[in-house]
Amino acid sequence: MKLGRLNHIGVATPSIEESIRYYRDVMGATRFHKPFDLEAQGVKVCFVDTPGENGTNGTQIELIEPLGPESPINNFLEKNPSGGQHHVCYEVEDIEEARKWFEDMGKRILGPTRIGAHGTPIFFLHPKDMMGQLTEIMETPKEGSHWSN
């Protein structure tokens, strides 16, 4: 099994609107995807394409805002009221092969494989098994999909 590219960095925020201003005015981002609710995970999501080189996009930032009081992001924001890095996400070609590979190594997988914000299957790995980082594994979006680069 081989990890693919770093797809995005998840950033929890109390306000996607304020975070968009930050990434635009301070970090120079110019491309923002339309925010949308991911009700199954209790969050609102907005992807920011960071500037790359020679007209390309850099790694995406996934802004994550809680949808309500039951959102799992609320616990993170209680500890980090201004928000902050929540997770890193790596692509894989085959999500089931990746899940088995991590399970066989004894890594703790948090919940079932489900559909993530890019519309592809994902799962999360426990930070204590991943050098302190909550790690999302996502199946690479197929060529021609809205999210493929």
Salt bridges, closest charged atoms under 4 A:
GLU17 OE2 - ARG21 NH2 3.48
GLU18 OE2 - ARG21 NH2 2.32
ASP25 OD1 - ARG24 NE 2.85
ASP49 OD2 - ARG31 NH1 2.91
ASP49 OD2 - HIS33 NE2 3.08
GLU62 OE1 - HIS8 NE2 2.97
GLU62 OE1 - HIS87 NE2 3.10
GLU91 OE2 - ARG5 NE 3.14
GLU103 OE2 - ARG99 NE 3.41
ASP104 OD2 - LYS100 NZ 2.69
ASP129 OD1 - ARG108 NH2 2.91
GLU136 OE1 - HIS8 NE2 3.21
GLU136 OE1 - HIS87 NE2 2.96
GLU139 OE2 - LYS142 NZ 3.62
